[in-house]
Amino acid sequence: MTSRNRTGTPVVELMPRCRGAVIRAYDNLRNAGMNDRHAFLAAARLYRTHHPEADMKSARCLVAGWIYDRPQDAVATRH
């Protein structure tokens, strides 16, 4: 059985868009001067908005992989 979000959309269909949104949110917050921890937690909360079935610990682990395991050239420049 396919997992679905609150709107009934299968979760697997949201993953690529969700990942991009989460990474963009983190990068934008960091570029705006927010510290790493707060930007990371905001990104994890955004993930949970897309995936309310995920607990916060799981969301943090997944988002950490997306954010911190990127190639260096994919990381947005921080001002």
The first five atom37 places (N, CA, C, CB, O) and aatype in JSON, in Angstrom:
{
  "aatype": [12, 16, 15, 1, 2, 1, 16, 7, 16, 14, 19, 19, 6, 10, 12, 14, 1, 4, 1, 7, 0, 19, 9, 1, 0, 18, 3, 2, 10, 1, 2, 0, 7, 12, 2, 3, 1, 8, 0, 13, 10, 0, 0, 0, 1, 10, 18, 1, 16, 8, 8, 14, 6, 0, 3, 12, 11, 15, 0, 1, 4, 10, 19, 0, 7, 17, 9, 18, 3, 1, 14, 5, 3, 0, 19, 0, 16, 1, 8],
  "atom_mask": [
    [1, 1, 1, 1, 1],
    [1, 1, 1, 1, 1],
    [1, 1, 1, 1, 1],
    [1, 1, 1, 1, 1],
    [1, 1, 1, 1, 1],
    [1, 1, 1, 1, 1],
    [1, 1, 1, 1, 1],
    [1, 1, 1, 0, 1],
    [1, 1, 1, 1, 1],
    [1, 1, 1, 1, 1],
    [1, 1, 1, 1, 1],
    [1, 1, 1, 1, 1],
    [1, 1, 1, 1, 1],
    [1, 1, 1, 1, 1],
    [1, 1, 1, 1, 1],
    [1, 1, 1, 1, 1],
    [1, 1, 1, 1, 1],
    [1, 1, 1, 1, 1],
    [1, 1, 1, 1, 1],
    [1, 1, 1, 0, 1],
    [1, 1, 1, 1, 1],
    [1, 1, 1, 1, 1],
    [1, 1, 1, 1, 1],
    [1, 1, 1, 1, 1],
    [1, 1, 1, 1, 1],
    [1, 1, 1, 1, 1],
    [1, 1, 1, 1, 1],
    [1, 1, 1, 1, 1],
    [1, 1, 1, 1, 1],
    [1, 1, 1, 1, 1],
    [1, 1, 1, 1, 1],
    [1, 1, 1, 1, 1],
    [1, 1, 1, 0, 1],
    [1, 1, 1, 1, 1],
    [1, 1, 1, 1, 1],
    [1, 1, 1, 1, 1],
    [1, 1, 1, 1, 1],
    [1, 1, 1, 1, 1],
    [1, 1, 1, 1, 1],
    [1, 1, 1, 1, 1],
    [1, 1, 1, 1, 1],
    [1, 1, 1, 1, 1],
    [1, 1, 1, 1, 1],
    [1, 1, 1, 1, 1],
    [1, 1, 1, 1, 1],
    [1, 1, 1, 1, 1],
    [1, 1, 1, 1, 1],
    [1, 1, 1, 1, 1],
    [1, 1, 1, 1, 1],
    [1, 1, 1, 1, 1],
    [1, 1, 1, 1, 1],
    [1, 1, 1, 1, 1],
    [1, 1, 1, 1, 1],
    [1, 1, 1, 1, 1],
    [1, 1, 1, 1, 1],
    [1, 1, 1, 1, 1],
    [1, 1, 1, 1, 1],
    [1, 1, 1, 1, 1],
    [1, 1, 1, 1, 1],
    [1, 1, 1, 1, 1],
    [1, 1, 1, 1, 1],
    [1, 1, 1, 1, 1],
    [1, 1, 1, 1, 1],
    [1, 1, 1, 1, 1],
    [1, 1, 1, 0, 1],
    [1, 1, 1, 1, 1],
    [1, 1, 1, 1, 1],
    [1, 1, 1, 1, 1],
    [1, 1, 1, 1, 1],
    [1, 1, 1, 1, 1],
    [1, 1, 1, 1, 1],
    [1, 1, 1, 1, 1],
    [1, 1, 1, 1, 1],
    [1, 1, 1, 1, 1],
    [1, 1, 1, 1, 1],
    [1, 1, 1, 1, 1],
    [1, 1, 1, 1, 1],
    [1, 1, 1, 1, 1],
    [1, 1, 1, 1, 1]
  ],
  "atom_positions": [
    [[0.84, -1.18, 0.0], [0.0, 0.0, 0.0], [0.88, 1.25, 0.0], [-0.95, -0.01, 1.22], [1.89, 1.29, 0.71]],
    [[0.53, 2.24, -0.78], [1.29, 3.47, -0.89], [0.9, 4.43, 0.22], [1.06, 4.12, -2.26], [-0.28, 4.62, 0.51]],
    [[1.92, 5.03, 0.86], [1.68, 6.04, 1.88], [1.18, 7.33, 1.22], [2.97, 6.3, 2.72], [1.67, 7.7, 0.15]],
    [[0.23, 8.0, 1.84], [-0.33, 9.22, 1.27], [-0.24, 10.36, 2.28], [-1.8, 9.0, 0.84], [-0.26, 10.14, 3.49]],
    [[-0.14, 11.59, 1.77], [-0.12, 12.74, 2.66], [-1.55, 13.18, 2.97], [0.68, 13.91, 2.04], [-2.5, 12.48, 2.62]],
    [[-1.71, 14.34, 3.64], [-3.03, 14.82, 4.04], [-3.97, 15.05, 2.87], [-2.9, 16.09, 4.83], [-5.19, 14.93, 3.02]],
    [[-3.42, 15.4, 1.69], [-4.28, 15.67, 0.54], [-4.59, 14.41, -0.26], [-3.62, 16.7, -0.37], [-5.33, 14.46, -1.24]],
    [[-4.02, 13.28, 0.16], [-4.26, 12.03, -0.54], [-3.26, 11.73, -1.64], [0.0, 0.0, 0.0], [-3.37, 10.7, -2.31]],
    [[-2.28, 12.62, -1.84], [-1.26, 12.4, -2.86], [-0.25, 11.38, -2.35], [-0.55, 13.73, -3.23], [0.21, 11.49, -1.22]],
    [[0.1, 10.39, -3.16], [1.11, 9.44, -2.72], [2.41, 10.15, -2.35], [1.37, 8.39, -3.81], [2.87, 11.03, -3.07]],
    [[3.01, 9.76, -1.22], [4.22, 10.38, -0.72], [5.37, 10.27, -1.71], [4.62, 9.75, 0.61], [6.15, 11.21, -1.85]],
    [[5.51, 9.14, -2.39], [6.63, 8.96, -3.32], [6.62, 10.0, -4.42], [6.59, 7.57, -3.92], [7.68, 10.35, -4.94]],
    [[5.44, 10.52, -4.79], [5.38, 11.54, -5.82], [5.88, 12.89, -5.31], [3.96, 11.69, -6.33], [6.32, 13.72, -6.11]],
    [[5.83, 13.12, -4.0], [6.26, 14.4, -3.44], [7.76, 14.46, -3.16], [5.5, 14.67, -2.19], [8.31, 15.56, -3.04]],
    [[8.41, 13.34, -3.05], [9.79, 13.34, -2.6], [10.71, 14.27, -3.39], [10.33, 11.96, -2.67], [11.4, 15.07, -2.76]],
    [[10.77, 14.23, -4.72], [11.7, 15.13, -5.4], [11.37, 16.6, -5.17], [11.7, 14.84, -6.89], [12.28, 17.39, -4.92]],
    [[10.12, 16.98, -5.23], [9.75, 18.38, -4.99], [9.97, 18.74, -3.53], [8.29, 18.63, -5.39], [10.41, 19.85, -3.23]],
    [[9.67, 17.85, -2.65], [9.85, 18.09, -1.23], [11.33, 18.3, -0.92], [9.27, 16.92, -0.4], [11.68, 19.22, -0.18]],
    [[12.17, 17.46, -1.45], [13.61, 17.58, -1.2], [14.13, 18.94, -1.65], [14.38, 16.45, -1.91], [14.85, 19.61, -0.92]],
    [[13.75, 19.34, -2.84], [14.19, 20.64, -3.35], [13.69, 21.78, -2.49], [0.0, 0.0, 0.0], [14.43, 22.73, -2.22]],
    [[12.43, 21.71, -2.06], [11.86, 22.77, -1.22], [12.58, 22.85, 0.12], [10.36, 22.52, -1.0], [12.85, 23.94, 0.62]],
    [[12.88, 21.7, 0.69], [13.56, 21.65, 1.98], [14.97, 22.24, 1.86], [13.63, 20.2, 2.51], [15.38, 23.04, 2.7]],
    [[15.7, 21.85, 0.83], [17.07, 22.34, 0.64], [17.06, 23.84, 0.34], [17.76, 21.57, -0.51], [17.88, 24.59, 0.87]],
    [[16.12, 24.29, -0.51], [16.04, 25.72, -0.8], [15.72, 26.53, 0.45], [14.97, 25.98, -1.87], [16.3, 27.59, 0.67]],
    [[14.81, 26.03, 1.27], [14.46, 26.73, 2.5], [15.68, 26.85, 3.4], [13.32, 26.0, 3.24], [15.96, 27.93, 3.92]],
    [[16.4, 25.76, 3.58], [17.61, 25.8, 4.42], [18.62, 26.8, 3.85], [18.24, 24.38, 4.51], [19.12, 27.65, 4.59]],
    [[18.91, 26.7, 2.57], [19.89, 27.6, 1.94], [19.46, 29.06, 2.05], [20.09, 27.23, 0.47], [20.28, 29.93, 2.36]],
    [[18.19, 29.35, 1.8], [17.7, 30.72, 1.88], [17.79, 31.28, 3.3], [16.26, 30.8, 1.39], [18.16, 32.44, 3.49]],
    [[17.47, 30.46, 4.27], [17.57, 30.9, 5.66], [19.02, 31.16, 6.06], [16.95, 29.86, 6.6], [19.32, 32.14, 6.74]],
    [[19.92, 30.29, 5.64], [21.35, 30.49, 5.94], [21.86, 31.76, 5.25], [22.19, 29.26, 5.49], [22.59, 32.55, 5.85]],
    [[21.47, 31.95, 3.99], [21.9, 33.15, 3.26], [21.33, 34.43, 3.87], [21.49, 33.05, 1.79], [21.92, 35.5, 3.73]],
    [[20.2, 34.32, 4.54], [19.59, 35.47, 5.2], [20.2, 35.74, 6.57], [18.08, 35.26, 5.35], [19.83, 36.7, 7.25]],
    [[21.14, 34.88, 6.98], [21.85, 35.11, 8.24], [21.42, 34.25, 9.4], [0.0, 0.0, 0.0], [21.95, 34.4, 10.51]],
    [[20.48, 33.35, 9.2], [20.05, 32.48, 10.29], [21.16, 31.47, 10.59], [18.72, 31.74, 9.92], [21.85, 31.01, 9.69]],
    [[21.33, 31.14, 11.87], [22.37, 30.18, 12.21], [21.99, 28.78, 11.73], [22.62, 30.17, 13.73], [20.83, 28.5, 11.43]],
    [[22.99, 27.92, 11.65], [22.81, 26.59, 11.06], [21.73, 25.78, 11.77], [24.12, 25.83, 11.09], [20.88, 25.17, 11.13]],
    [[21.78, 25.76, 13.09], [20.83, 24.93, 13.84], [19.38, 25.35, 13.58], [21.13, 25.01, 15.35], [18.52, 24.51, 13.33]],
    [[19.12, 26.64, 13.64], [17.75, 27.1, 13.43], [17.29, 26.88, 11.99], [17.63, 28.59, 13.78], [16.14, 26.51, 11.76]],
    [[18.17, 27.09, 11.02], [17.82, 26.83, 9.62], [17.55, 25.35, 9.4], [18.95, 27.31, 8.67], [16.61, 24.98, 8.69]],
    [[18.37, 24.5, 10.02], [18.19, 23.05, 9.9], [16.86, 22.61, 10.5], [19.35, 22.31, 10.58], [16.13, 21.84, 9.89]],
    [[16.55, 23.1, 11.7], [15.28, 22.71, 12.33], [14.08, 23.22, 11.55], [15.23, 23.24, 13.76], [13.06, 22.53, 11.46]],
    [[14.19, 24.41, 10.97], [13.11, 24.92, 10.12], [12.93, 24.03, 8.9], [13.39, 26.38, 9.69], [11.8, 23.76, 8.49]],
    [[14.04, 23.58, 8.31], [13.96, 22.69, 7.15], [13.32, 21.35, 7.53], [15.37, 22.44, 6.55], [12.53, 20.8, 6.76]],
    [[13.64, 20.85, 8.71], [13.04, 19.59, 9.17], [11.54, 19.77, 9.41], [13.72, 19.1, 10.46], [10.76, 18.87, 9.11]],
    [[11.14, 20.92, 9.94], [9.71, 21.18, 10.14], [8.99, 21.3, 8.8], [9.5, 22.47, 10.96], [7.86, 20.85, 8.65]],
    [[9.65, 21.9, 7.83], [9.07, 21.97, 6.48], [8.86, 20.57, 5.92], [9.96, 22.81, 5.54], [7.82, 20.28, 5.34]],
    [[9.85, 19.7, 6.09], [9.7, 18.3, 5.65], [8.45, 17.69, 6.29], [10.97, 17.47, 6.0], [7.67, 17.01, 5.62]],
    [[8.28, 17.92, 7.59], [7.13, 17.34, 8.29], [5.81, 17.93, 7.82], [7.27, 17.53, 9.78], [4.77, 17.29, 7.95]],
    [[5.83, 19.15, 7.28], [4.63, 19.73, 6.69], [4.2, 18.9, 5.49], [4.87, 21.2, 6.28], [3.02, 18.65, 5.27]],
    [[5.19, 18.47, 4.71], [4.92, 17.62, 3.54], [4.64, 16.18, 3.95], [6.1, 17.66, 2.56], [3.9, 15.47, 3.26]],
    [[5.21, 15.74, 5.08], [5.12, 14.34, 5.51], [4.75, 14.27, 6.99], [6.46, 13.6, 5.26], [5.61, 13.95, 7.82]],
    [[3.52, 14.57, 7.33], [3.11, 14.57, 8.74], [3.21, 13.2, 9.41], [1.7, 15.08, 8.86], [3.19, 13.11, 10.64]],
    [[3.31, 12.17, 8.61], [3.44, 10.83, 9.19], [4.84, 10.58, 9.76], [3.12, 9.77, 8.14], [5.04, 9.63, 10.52]],
    [[5.79, 11.43, 9.41], [7.17, 11.28, 9.89], [7.31, 11.94, 11.26], [8.18, 11.89, 8.88], [6.82, 13.05, 11.48]],
    [[8.0, 11.25, 12.17], [8.29, 11.89, 13.45], [9.49, 12.83, 13.28], [8.57, 10.81, 14.57], [10.2, 12.75, 12.28]],
    [[9.69, 13.7, 14.24], [10.73, 14.73, 14.1], [12.13, 14.12, 14.01], [10.67, 15.7, 15.27], [12.97, 14.62, 13.27]],
    [[12.38, 13.05, 14.76], [13.7, 12.41, 14.71], [13.99, 11.89, 13.3], [13.79, 11.26, 15.74], [15.08, 12.1, 12.78]],
    [[13.03, 11.23, 12.7], [13.2, 10.71, 11.33], [13.38, 11.86, 10.34], [11.98, 9.85, 10.92], [14.21, 11.79, 9.44]],
    [[12.59, 12.91, 10.53], [12.7, 14.07, 9.64], [14.1, 14.69, 9.74], [11.61, 15.13, 9.98], [14.7, 15.02, 8.72]],
    [[14.61, 14.84, 10.95], [15.95, 15.42, 11.12], [17.02, 14.57, 10.47], [16.27, 15.6, 12.61], [17.94, 15.09, 9.83]],
    [[16.92, 13.26, 10.61], [17.92, 12.36, 10.0], [17.89, 12.47, 8.48], [17.67, 10.9, 10.43], [18.94, 12.58, 7.84]],
    [[16.71, 12.44, 7.9], [16.59, 12.51, 6.45], [17.07, 13.86, 5.92], [15.14, 12.27, 6.03], [17.84, 13.92, 4.96]],
    [[16.61, 14.93, 6.55], [16.98, 16.28, 6.1], [18.48, 16.5, 6.27], [16.19, 17.35, 6.88], [19.11, 17.14, 5.43]],
    [[19.06, 15.99, 7.34], [20.51, 16.13, 7.53], [21.26, 15.5, 6.36], [20.95, 15.49, 8.86], [22.24, 16.06, 5.88]],
    [[20.81, 14.35, 5.92], [21.45, 13.7, 4.78], [21.33, 14.55, 3.52], [0.0, 0.0, 0.0], [22.29, 14.68, 2.76]],
    [[20.17, 15.13, 3.3], [19.96, 15.97, 2.12], [20.83, 17.21, 2.16], [18.5, 16.37, 2.0], [21.41, 17.6, 1.15]],
    [[20.93, 17.83, 3.32], [21.64, 19.1, 3.43], [23.15, 18.92, 3.53], [21.14, 19.87, 4.64], [23.91, 19.58, 2.82]],
    [[23.58, 18.04, 4.4], [25.01, 17.96, 4.72], [25.79, 16.99, 3.85], [25.17, 17.58, 6.14], [27.02, 17.02, 3.88]],
    [[25.13, 16.16, 3.1], [25.84, 15.21, 2.23], [25.82, 15.63, 0.77], [25.23, 13.83, 2.36], [25.99, 14.79, -0.12]],
    [[25.63, 16.93, 0.52], [25.64, 17.42, -0.87], [27.07, 17.67, -1.32], [24.8, 18.72, -1.0], [27.95, 17.95, -0.5]],
    [[27.29, 17.55, -2.62], [28.6, 17.96, -3.14], [28.83, 19.44, -2.83], [28.7, 17.7, -4.68], [27.87, 20.22, -2.82]],
    [[30.05, 19.83, -2.58], [30.35, 21.21, -2.21], [29.88, 22.22, -3.25], [31.83, 21.37, -1.99], [29.46, 23.32, -2.89]],
    [[29.94, 21.87, -4.53], [29.51, 22.82, -5.56], [27.99, 23.0, -5.58], [29.99, 22.36, -6.93], [27.49, 23.92, -6.24]],
    [[27.25, 22.14, -4.88], [25.79, 22.26, -4.83], [25.34, 23.12, -3.64], [25.15, 20.87, -4.74], [24.16, 23.48, -3.54]],
    [[26.25, 23.43, -2.75], [25.91, 24.22, -1.56], [25.86, 25.69, -1.95], [26.93, 23.97, -0.41], [26.79, 26.21, -2.56]],
    [[24.77, 26.34, -1.59], [24.6, 27.77, -1.92], [25.64, 28.61, -1.2], [23.19, 28.25, -1.55], [26.02, 28.3, -0.07]],
    [[26.09, 29.64, -1.83], [27.06, 30.55, -1.23], [26.4, 31.29, -0.09], [27.61, 31.54, -2.27], [25.29, 31.8, -0.22]],
    [[27.09, 31.36, 1.02], [26.57, 32.06, 2.19], [27.24, 33.42, 2.3], [26.77, 31.24, 3.48], [28.46, 33.52, 2.19]],
    [[26.45, 34.44, 2.52], [26.97, 35.8, 2.65], [27.29, 36.12, 4.09], [25.98, 36.82, 2.11], [27.74, 37.23, 4.39]]
  ]
}
